[in-house]
Amino acid sequence: MLTGFTIGLRYDARWEAAANFEPGEASLNKRDQQDVVDLFVIGGGINGCGIARDAAGRGMSVELAEMNDLASATSSASTKLFHGGLRYLEYWEIRLVREALIERETLLRAMPHISWPMRFVLPYHKDMRFEGDTPTSKLLSIVMPWMKGRRPSWLIRFGLFLYDNLGGRKILKGTTSLNLAGTPEGAPLEDRFEKAFEYSDCWIEDSRLVVLNARDAMARGARINVRTKVSAAEQIDGIWHVTLEAQDGAQRTVRARMLVNAGGPWVEDIIRNTVRINASEGVRLVRGSHIVTRKLYDHDKCYFFQGKDGRIIFTIPYETDFTLIGTTDADHTDTSQKPVCTPEEQSYLLDFASEYLKQDISNDDVVWSYSGVRPLYDDGASSATAATRDYVLKLDQSTGAPILNVFGGKITTYRKLAESALDMITPFFEGRDKIWTAGVPLPGGDFPVDGVPALCEKLRAHYPFLNARWVDRLIKAYGTDAFLVLGDAKSATDLGQNFGANLTAREVAWLVENEFAQTAEDIVWRRSKLGLRLSTQEIKTLDAWLTAAPPQQRAV
Ligand SMILES: Cc1cc2nc3c(=O)[nH]c(=O)nc-3n(C[C@H](O)[C@H](O)[C@H](O)COP(=O)(O)OP(=O)(O)OC[C@H]3O[C@@H](n4cnc5c(N)ncnc54)[C@H](O)[C@@H]3O)c2cc1C
């Protein structure tokens, strides 16, 4: 049975605001008398939350609405890499690659709990084909016509040299060459792969990144509304009147000086049907799917595989016991269709990886799949793979009040995108132009970039009843906040009901009170990936527990 403490009373003052968060109707009514806010942000993906955080930190009054859960769309469905994007060098997207490469280390330092360096092994084989319509392919077909879509190894090494040096590196290791025979990296691969290059990029827990940005925005005064849709926005006398609709149908209006449309895949829909402005910009929706299999190999490095069709996929060690494989590229025209990994996409990924791996993999190895839609700026590119991954920000004042529409982008460049957005926003608000987010840690990230092992040891010493795997999970989710999550617990029993995989009532309460979670799905698929470990029955029990009484009302 659970011991007596009331969740919500044990945190420091910084998080008290979070405990006052009231989703749905209650929050709508309370806010009726709200004055005009400076900035209203539509969309609680990484771009909306990043912009809200940056603006709130500059002292602007900010409100954000997300129609579902935070990161419920594209921002929880990425490959989860802070990366420059090696393959974008083929398209000569130098600005994008350079900005992203520089950004990797800035972000690593600000969030060493949810992000860490990864090594990528790129097996080399002379017959590997590359995408045919890249500028590099076109140039090579003129100067080296006999290569027919192939790349000499010196050219790949040159690309990696640029990748190592375009953005400067202090933390991440540079490229090395590998002889695969007899090595752990070579062991899972077919024998025809004898040589490889190994380079660095970083892992990022994408949906936790979004939530931590939202938490930090709120700690700096922003109001974050989840499960609240912006159903209309109208300009009256230079002020936006934004209609919000909670999931129970309750409505309220917020007045705002400026709007940010960070609706991701819905950005164009919001322009045309919610705000109703005449903008010529469009979005190209490109679906990307991933599969998660049982763990396919023992070492902790990723593979970068080059396919016969010129595309690439990654295989990535995932959640200790699994391997993540992705991604695909397919046009996705209808935002009302939830993206899913189709049987064809699953077979494509299995066949692609099996070309490289000694052991063929099949549907039986797949334990989960997910899919997301890239909201790419429509630049008229001929193929989904070729469409630009760069972000485009468009300011519109045609109605008399300003709105900034956000297209494209990457998780990796979200902070820079927010800075660029604020460059366009601050001219409307005097004295708010001071940039500040580089170097400021996200909640729980206030420890050295290589400090995870020391922090794990500290947590274990403080809570000796935790096992090593539990400690590792808590530190890589909450960082220094893990101590706040566990509070005064002296034993596992003090943490309340264990829903499975050491997800306890106290942790669930933290997620509800401080991280905007409301349902079991929010908790097991976005605040964590414990859905990979919990049974259907355990998830149902968690849902029933949450429905019976939300933790802020429950003495456990
Ligand atoms: C398969 C795939 C792999 C990727 N891999 C990587 C990677 O490894 N590294 C990387 O850097 N980038 C990667 N990306 C890109 C990255 O994920 C996206 O650029 C980023 O997540 C987009 O964020 P966003 O905030 O614009 O959109 P979203 O995350 O989709 O957020 C938009 C939000 O707006 C909400 N919304 C829409 N309309 C309304 C409304 N009317 N009212 C209220 N809310 C509304 C939606 O519910 C949604 O949550 C990948 C993308 C995909 C699809």
The ligand as a Gaussian input file, in Angstrom:
#p B3LYP/6-31G(d) Opt

LIG

0 1
 C       10.862000      10.308000     -39.922000
 C       11.515000      11.576000     -39.464000
 C       12.802000      11.535000     -38.979000
 C       13.414000      12.712000     -38.538000
 N       14.643000      12.627000     -37.987000
 C       15.246000      13.741000     -37.538000
 C       16.499000      13.640000     -36.883000
 O       17.019000      12.555000     -36.644000
 N       17.091000      14.799000     -36.510000
 C       16.534000      16.011000     -36.711000
 O       17.170000      16.998000     -36.367000
 N       15.311000      16.136000     -37.276000
 C       14.649000      15.028000     -37.682000
 N       13.405000      15.107000     -38.235000
 C       12.774000      16.434000     -38.386000
 C       12.050000      16.872000     -37.132000
 O       11.443000      15.791000     -36.469000
 C       10.982000      17.911000     -37.470000
 O       11.534000      18.932000     -38.251000
 C       10.380000      18.565000     -36.233000
 O        9.964000      17.588000     -35.303000
 C        9.200000      19.437000     -36.623000
 O        8.696000      20.024000     -35.460000
 P        7.445000      20.985000     -35.504000
 O        7.310000      21.587000     -34.155000
 O        7.544000      21.918000     -36.665000
 O        6.204000      20.024000     -35.859000
 P        5.359000      19.030000     -34.909000
 O        6.199000      18.272000     -33.971000
 O        4.498000      18.208000     -35.808000
 O        4.456000      20.021000     -34.046000
 C        3.358000      20.719000     -34.580000
 C        2.261000      20.647000     -33.533000
 O        1.226000      21.562000     -33.856000
 C        0.020000      21.016000     -33.353000
 N       -1.097000      21.696000     -34.016000
 C       -1.393000      21.684000     -35.332000
 N       -2.505000      22.429000     -35.558000
 C       -2.902000      22.944000     -34.362000
 C       -3.967000      23.789000     -33.956000
 N       -4.871000      24.259000     -34.830000
 N       -4.075000      24.095000     -32.641000
 C       -3.174000      23.629000     -31.725000
 N       -2.144000      22.809000     -32.069000
 C       -2.002000      22.475000     -33.372000
 C        0.130000      19.533000     -33.692000
 O       -0.712000      18.736000     -32.888000
 C        1.615000      19.266000     -33.449000
 O        1.871000      18.696000     -32.183000
 C       12.737000      13.948000     -38.634000
 C       11.426000      13.979000     -39.120000
 C       10.811000      12.791000     -39.502000
 C        9.386000      12.813000     -39.961000

